Amino acid sequence: MAKTPLKVAVVVGHHSYEVQPFQEMFESFPEMHCYIQHLEQFTSSSKEVRESYDVVVFYTMWLDTPVNDGPWYEGEALDVLSGLGETGQGILMLHHSILAFQEWPLWKEVTGLDPKKYRDYHLDETMNFHVAAPDHPIMKGIPDFTMVDEAYESDGVEGIPGIEVLMTTSHPKNISTVAWTKQYQKSKVFCYQSGHCNTSYSNEYFREILRRGILWTAGQI
């Protein structure tokens, strides 16, 4: 009997991206239904709807600390995002989402990365990626590969307790750890720094790592 497809909230906003290839990428994942929505749509949804998702993928770069008394269409954003990790729902932080909410300590607790340590970005950099954990379910069988993407200069997550490093790069303009996992309360968390535009969306290894990352945070692999 076929498994029921995972329900995945893909939360975007406060940063532009290439809409069509981004949507086509998520539509290509056969084990899941991905619902792309703005952050305010997620935070204003009912608790029942939010908790119906098996995984929440964040691809937003909202910088202001969330509040409960913002515009009505944001709902009680502070309470909603503060509740991450309470249900065991998978959490995946993709690309610029690891740098969101730079003055909010909770985001650092979720990702393990301190967004205050971000220094600069560099577009269209050719980066070589090295698989550091070849036996991890997300990385198994993935070779080292090269991809053009956006680089972030920042302090990384090396040596932080609870972080498992999955993939690295030696690019001098990028954080050395590119993909990592951790636990946040009841939730598995996968952070993947790559993913700026279609040079990544169309890359077979990027897609496979992202697909497996979703499945892993949901406890499916």
Buried (B, 14 or more C-beta within 10 A) or exposed (E): EEEEEBBBBBBBBBBEBBEEBBBEBBEEBEBBBBBBBBBBBBBBBEEEBBEEBBBBBBBBBBBEBBEEEBEEEBBBBBEBBBBBBEEBBBBBBBBBBBBBBBEBEBBBBBBBBBBEBBEEBBEEBEBEBEBBBEEBBBBEEBEBBEBBBBBBBBBBBEEBEEBBBBBBBEBEBBBBBBBBBBBBBEBBBBBBBBBBBBBBBEBEBBBBBBBBBBBBBBEBB
